[in-house]
Amino acid sequence: MMWRPIFFELSAQALDLRLFLTQCLTDTAVRPQMEVLSRRRRRMSKLTVDSNLLAEIRHRVDLREPNAQAVESVAFMMSQHYDVENKAGPFECVVDSATGVGKTYILAGLIEYLAGIDNPARNFLILTPGRTIRDKTIRNFTPGDYKSITGTMRSEPVIVTAENFNSPSVAAAIKNTSRTKIYIFTVQALTSQTGDGRETHDYQEFLGASLYEWLGNLHDLVILADEHHCYRGPAFSRTIKNLKPEVVVGVTATPASADEELVVYRYPLAQAIEDEYVKMPVLVARKDDRSDDRTKLLDGVTLLHHKERMSEAWAAENGRIPVRPVMLVIAQTIDDAKAYRDILDSEAFDDGKWIGKTLLVHSQLTGEEKEKALADLDAVEDPDSPVRIILSIGMLKEGWDVKNVYVIASMRASVSEVLTEQTLGRGMRLPYGSYTGEQMLDTVEVLAHERYEALLAKRNTLTQQMIDHRILTEIRTTGEGTKVARKKTFEAESSFHFKETPSATTEEQRTDSQDKIRSLEERLKETEDRTVDIPHEEQTHLPLPFREQIEIPYVQRVAQPQPISLNQVHDMKPFEDLGKALTHEAGDTLTRTVLKSKSGKIRGHRAEDTVEALFLDTPLETSRNGLIKHVMKIRGVEQRANELRAAGSIVDTVIGAMGGSASQNLSAYFERAAKRLAAQVTDQLRDFASTSVTFGEEVRLATLKAPRKARRRHEPNHENTFERSLAYNGWQKGAYEYAWFDSSPEYKAAGAIDADENVVVWARLHRGDIPITWTQEGREYNPDLVVIEEIDGVRTCWLVETKMNKEMLSADVLAKKKAARTWSNTVNHSGQVSGKWKYLLLSEDDVNDAAGSWAQMKDFGQ
C-alpha cells in the first residue's frame, strides 16, 4: 500500500519553507517522517490490498484480462513487500507483457489503483528510453488527443513534460497536493545534467529547487519505467537511488535476464497469440532458390494486394472503415534502404503501383526532411495516408507500432533474428481491435531470407522465440493461516508447429561429450558421500522390516526412431472443457430454410414451423468404444494395450465432464465429439515426436530394498535445523531408519509427509532407485522422494521433486517434469500396478508456505 506523507497536509507556503530547510539540512536530518513511516510499516503483518478497487478499475478502464492481472500482481507483491515482510523501500518489480497487448493500459491501471487507495499516491514519473516513446506516451495521457486513453481515468491526471513543467498552470498543479500528476520524461532527461537533462537539473524559482530535486523530495513518488530493459546501467541505478521512490515498476516485453527475479507478472507472446490479443505471425518462404531483393519485395507487395482486397471486402460487409495494409521493410544500411526504395519507386516494379507510396526513415535525416518523415510516419494509420511501404534501418523498434503493419520484410537478417519482439512486435497489434475471423486479416506476414527447407531445419529455434512461461501472482493461505502473495509459474507453449518429422537420431550418433554431460544436481548426488563428514565411520541401513514395502515399477525408454504415445498427454483440463462444451440438449431443432420466389428471384427464409431433431439412442459403452477407436487412429499412435488404456483414460475424462447427459449427447453428436477429441489429442502430441521421451509397455516391479550407506553424523531425531552433513532418525513412516537430504526443501517436505495421517510409507530416493530417462540421449534422473498414501481406500503413489525457486523454470527441470509425467502415465496405463502414480514438483515457496502440511503441498505444487 501507499502512505500519504505528513507534509502533504501542509500549505503551499509551508511547503516552500520545507524545501528551503531541505537544502540546508543533512540528508539524515531531513527525513524524520520516513522513520515514522518505517515504524508504521513494521506494525503491518498482513496483506492490505483493495480488491474492490481493483475490480472496479478492471471494469471501468476495460482492461484486458492479462493487463488486469498485471495490475493485480503488482498490488499484491507491493503489499507483500511492505505489509507482510516489512521491507524498506523502494519496492521494485517488473511486468513482462507481450508487445501489442497494451502496456500503456497497465500503466493507466496502476496509476488509477495507487491514486485511488485510501492513502493515495499523487506523483507518478513515467520514464521512456527516447523521444519517440515519450511523445507517444504524452499523447496517450493527454485528454482530447485521438490516441488518448484517459477517458475512463478518474484520477484526472495533470501531464507534466519538459515543455510545460514551468508554465504557470502546470507549476500550480505541481504544487497542488490534491492533484494527481504524471511526469513524462525520457530517462536521459533525469540521468544527465546536460543535453535533454539540463532543464530538469536547473534551479526553478517557483519550486525553490530543480525539478529533479523536487521529485527526489516527494514521499509518494511512483516510477513507471516503460521499456525497462533499456535502463540497465549505473546512471539509471543512481537516479533511482537519488529520487528515493516508494515504488518502481518496470514494464517491458523483453526483460533483461539479470532482472528475472524482479518479474512479478509475465504474459508471453505465445499466450497472447493463443488468446487472440495480437496477430498470428505467418512465416513466408519460397520453395525455389530465388532469394534476390527484388523477388522478396515482390512477394511482400503481393501479400499487400491480397490483404487490401480482403480488408475492403470485410469492412464493407461489416460497416467498418477499411484498414489499408502497410509493409515494413527493415534494411541493414541507409544505402541498402535507398536501393530498395529505388526498386519500389520504379515503373518496372509491379507496373509502377508503388511509386510515391514509400517512406524512408533513418537516423541521419535532419531539418525539414526529418520533421516531414516523422509526421508522415505518425499518420500511417490515417486512411488518407499515401504511405504503403516504410523502409527503416533499425530505427523503428520499441515504442513504434501501428495497427496496419501487415507484412514485415527483414532483407538481410535471418528469420530467427526477425522473430524477436523488438522486430515482430512492430506488426502485432490488431487493426480492427479484435479477430475478424478472416485469417488474412488476423495475421502478420514475416518474409524470411531463408528458403523453406532452411526454415524447417530451424524449427526448434523458431518456436523457441515464442515459447515461454507465464508468471502470475496468487494469494495463498499458508499452513499457519497467514495470507501471502506468491509468484507462480505456468508453462505456455507456442501454437506454431512444423508438420515435417525430423530425421531419426540413433543411439550410435551420440557423441562422447554428450555421454559425459551431467547436471549439477546429478554431480552432487554422485559425490555426496565423498564430500560430507568423511571422518565418520560408514554406516549401512536397510529397509525397516515392520514397515510396508514399496513396490517400484520400472520401464524402459523407447529408443529412436520414436513413436508418439498417448501417455505423453499430461494436461486433462482441455478434455474436461471439451466434455462440458459438448453438453447440449439432445434433440436440438432442425435448421429449415424455405426457398421463396419474388420478382423472379429465389431467396431463402427461415421456416415458420419448428421441428425437433430426432436422435439415435446409442448405449454409452458403444459411444465410449467408438471414441477410443478415433483416438487410436491418430497418426503415430501404436496399437498396443498400454496405448489403448491411455486412450480410455482420456475418453473417460471427456465423458465424466459431460455428466448424466453423456449418453444422449454422444448419441446425438458423436461425430462432432470424435472429431474435436482427436484434434485436441493431436494438438497435445504434436511437439513430442522430436522433443520428448516415451517408454515401453513392459513394466517390471521390484521392491525398494537397496541399502543406504553414509559417512555422516547420525541425529536421533529430525526436529533440528537442516544440515546437509546429517543423517536424521525419528521417522514414523519412513521406509528406512535414517534419511539424509540435499536441500532444506527436501528435508521440510519429508517432515510434512512423515507427519501426515494418510501416508502409509515413504522413502528418500537415491541414485538408481527410480531412474527416469528424460532425454533422447538416455540421461537419467531420480526424484527426491517416493510417497505411498491411502485416502478412503484409494492408494496414490507420489514421486516428489523439490527445487529452489530460481530453478523452477530451467529447461532441465521442465524437461524432467514432462518425462516424469509420461513415465507416470505409462505405468498407470500398464495394467500391472495397484494404485495410481503421480508426479509432484514443489518450489521452496510451495514447501515453506505449506508450513508442514503435506495436503497443502499437494495443492501448491505442480
C-alpha angles and dihedrals in degrees: 000000000000126000124216104232121236096242091058087079091060125099123255090256092053089047091057089050090050091053090051091051089047090061092049101046130069120258093254091055101047100063107055090136091059087066088053090051091048091052089049090052092050089058090058116093107162140056112277109194127149099227093175091056091048091052092047092051091048090056100037098045089040092229118191112244096258092047091051090048090051092054091047092049092054091048092050096046093044090056090045089054098047107022104033104028096030093221125167122251150304104060104206127189143152130230112205108199127165118256113263097027093098116268090175089064089054088056090048092049092050092049091049092050098045092043092048104050122100094266099035133198115233102183123069123174115198111196121199129188095233148356096273093062092037092056091045091051092048089054091047091057099037112101112233097025111122089234093049120125095187097099092098098037113110093189089075092207125208110229114226118193140164088263100052111023094103097043112115097247096045092042089056091049091050090058093043104099093198095059124087111232129197112197109199115193140146113255088242090061089065105029094053132052092205133060111006090003099055097089095048090053096045118102113261116204095207090056098037087228141043117286088248091055091045091055090048091057096052114106096202100048115148117191117205109191111200114205087012094185089072093066103068105133146084094266093061093044090051091049092051090049093049095047092051096208124189093221134020117190119182117201120196145135093222112039119192113258090237089062096053093111089057094058109111096167132026127183107176128207093249090059093045090055092047091049090049096237093127137028121280111247115232120198113220120197137152128245092210125071097255111122104147120133095249092054092049092050090048089052089052097051091044088060090047091055092052094046093048093052091048092047093052093047094047094045092050091049093049100038095247133134106257118247114228110225118233131198122219113209114195115203129186098221137023090243090054091050092051090050091053090048090052090053093049094044095055130102088227092063115082091331092299094293093141101048110131092008099097129095122198116203124180141145096257095064112115141180120354092350090059094045092051092048092051091047091050090047091051090052097049092110092053109107088225094055112117091207114110102153125043119197115200137171103215090297098113104068127114116020100019116095129134129190098237100058099118103160129042118192115185100189102199108013123093117250092252088062092048093052094071121110092243090063105023090044092069089074105033102094116103112247095209096037094251140027114298097201089242107108094208089060096043097055139073115215117225113200108213126210090214126080119251094261090052090054091053090052088054097046094122093050091049097049091046088063088066103030114094141132131260125235120203130173115233133185112231133179112230125220087263092058096253121136113228136172116238135178113239125192129216128185115243119193128199117248092219116103138166112227096209113102114228120240114272121264115214128212089248090062093067114111126228090247091057090051089055097050114116130171120238089249092055092047090053092051092048093055104031095108091050097049106048132063096341093170092065119095113256114254128195124214128194128192112283110257094220095054122087112263120248114231110209121200117217125199132177126236116247109242123227133308083063130196121212117254133209086225086075089069100101106157111076098173094087089056091050088050090048091053091051092046091053093054108109135142107276111234098044119183120275117245106236125184121192116209111218130180123225128164089353094303129112116225131176122236134180112259115250095222120073117221121195115225118238122223135202112248100229119181112253093235090056091052091046092053090048092054091049090053090053091052092048090053092063109121113265097019110123122223097245131135092243091054091047091056091047089052089050091052091052093047091048089055090056093045092046091054090052090060123191094346094061096104095050095041095050090047090055102034106025097131092049091049093047093049095049093043092053090047092051093050091047091052092055094046098045097092098041101076093080106019111041143060128245129194134219125257097243114093123195117200121210133169117247102243107132111140120248117224125188142161102208139104112284116224119204093222142018100232096103132090113284119268122176091217095062134087111211130215132183098082116154097198106018116128089222129046094233131033133182131193144207098220145019094250090056090050094048092046090052090052092052092046093049091052096050115107093216096055114102100184139336140185139199104240122229131198110298097016096106107358109191116193109224105172134051087241090065102254112161136201136182123223117236101244142014116208129187114198133171124205120179091343094308117118124213124186113205129200105201126199123183125199139177113256093251092055098052095091100041116125092240094053092048092048091049091050091051092049093047092053091049087050091051093049091048092052094045093051095045094086089224104095133071117223126019123281119220136177123225125190114196128190121209088254090053091053096043095045092051088063095207098323115128090191091058092046088059090051094047099043132083 
